[in-house]
Amino acid sequence: MRDRWLINGAWCDGDTGSTFDVRDPASDAIVATLPCAGEKQATAAVDAASRALPAWAALPFDTRAEHLRRAADAMTAAQRELAAVVTQECGKPLAEAEGEVRYAADYLRSAAEQSQALQQEVFDARRPGVRAIAVPEPVGVCAVITPWNFPIAMLARKAAPALAAGCTVVAKPAEETPLSAIAFGELMLQAGVPAGALNVVAGDAPAIGAAWLADPRVRKLSFTGSTEVGRMLMRGAAEQVIRCSMELGGHAAFIVLEGADVPAAVQGALAAKFRNAGQTCICPNRFLVHRSIAGAFTAQLALAAADLMVGPGTDPATRVGPLINDEAVRKVRNHVADALQRGARLVVGGDTRRLPNRPDRFFEPTVLADCHPEMLCFQEETFGPVAPVMAVSQSADAVRIANASPWGLAGYVFGPTAEAERVARQLACGVVGVNEPAPSNAYAPFGGVKWSGFGREGGHWGIGEYLTTKYLAVREQAGTP
Ligand code: NAP
């Protein structure tokens, strides 16, 4: 495994003279010590991306797509090794990490397939004698900044469509999980993506971010992370008028309607809520369950949650791994304590489980009953394995409460299909699973509204984020071909 940064196809040391440690959240062991990149290397990465841009953009789109397909195949072949890296630095169970690697490879394949988005279009501009042509062009050098919770998939979700569109990329992974990004960079190089087309640096995040946003050669920022950091980056992007895509925090509602198949809803809740120990942006954070079945749903969810094996992600039996760091544990504890103090009833879990010789980071799957919107867990993302349940009398109440949040990334509705789909269409969010706990898909549009951001990733919607359209108005000169 490489332990340096990828700039212009070469592996480089940092420019700040300092280093930072990457730790396994399940043991606190240091798994790598990496050089800390700062402003100089951030700029060197843009230099490389900028030099590589003309030749990469000039390649036929199917040649670029071929590179991405090769990378996808290499990723699939190395699925187990890459999953081990993801688990080591992010903590999720190995089976989930393998799923993440498959998901990342799907983004490479999906981007490779989007050639129709790259064709020029002759259209009718209602100008007699003028041939009107819309030409899609790559926006240019793209800065992509990714979070720790899906360290390889979030990078693939941005880099793949950017590269397919003919852009070049400077990428900054989270400091908790840079090794997956380094592995991704190496894989892309081996797949033949030319030097400079994809560059990866991390370390001093504010210095790197500031250098990129001040650089007029950077024409696009694609960010996935918290709303707070997203806002700050958008302010910075205003200076050079850099186009942005923002995939920010979520606060999903999980609505269970009257007449829902309760065991199916419980299985859906279990899958959506406890994946990655509740640290996913589309994780349900508020369960709004029809009063007639709230008791049964809560009891069955609690029974199933209590059965989930908590432990290190490397143990094949583990279903819920550690939280990413101690700060995350504090936040989850605080949300549980606040809910209990405001009248919630603890049904199962409630605190960390102490495992011998391991850090205090393994939060038990927790189910809370009798919750209400005044509780912290109903107001903001918990990012942990806590399922707060509120009983509601009608679907209109569930919709009103769900939409009262300033966030709007994902939602879930379980119940009789037609009614569930009707309710889903009323939710103010970008992605809704209807009797489906895992709606994300590399071929579908993913993204939010309101404080969850803007822009879409996946399918042709994803590639469109990296294209600009040039309009040619062509009037024939008399007597010339
Ligand atoms: P975060 O703290 O916002 O960090 C995200 C990225 O931003 C990291 O690479 C971080 O680098 C970087 N960053 C922080 N400050 C920066 C600055 N001043 N300049 C440039 N970069 C900066 O978020 P996180 O804790 O990693 O991720 C969790 C959040 O991501 C949750 O809110 C979750 O909902 C959201 N998320 C959203 C989606 C989506 O698709 N909507 C998907 C996954 C996660 P360092 O780590 O080096 O500080």
Residues whose N, C-alpha, C, O or C-beta is under 5 A from the ligand:
A	BS01	NAP	I145 T146 P147 W148 K172 P173 A174 E175 E176 G203 A205 P206 G209 T224 G225 S226 T227 V229 E247 L248 G249 G250 C281 S452
